[in-house]
């Protein structure tokens, strides 16, 4: 994922200020990897796959990427759907998610957002909007 993220950063140089994002990626990509047993994960918890009704989670759809691995992959929801206040509540209620896992989740979210932007910038405005939101939420935390 490191190569793809760096390629995306290079592709975005004319569109956004990539310098702070490259520094953030360098920091987050050096977070220690998951060294515990793999856990079940959805693998694609972007807004289109998380259905909300009456301000509550009503369903999660699209299980094409479900598998075993690092739970950090599913933390993307913290930056794709939640604001800073709800993200803090979410973080405080997570079990078995240590600081390294949280940081890897940030890295996963940043990487996915950066890869989405140049790939979909001319074909999928909804998904690029989600990617921009993720980047905005992550950079607010700097």
Secondary structure, 3 states (H helix, E strand, C coil): CHHHHHHHHHHCCCCCCCHHHHHHHHHHHCCCCCCCCCEEECCCCCHHHEEEECCEEEEECCCCCCEEECHHHHHHHHHHCCCHHHHHHHHHHCCCCCHHHHHHHHHHHHHHHHHHHHHHCCCCHHHHHHHHHHHHHHHHCC
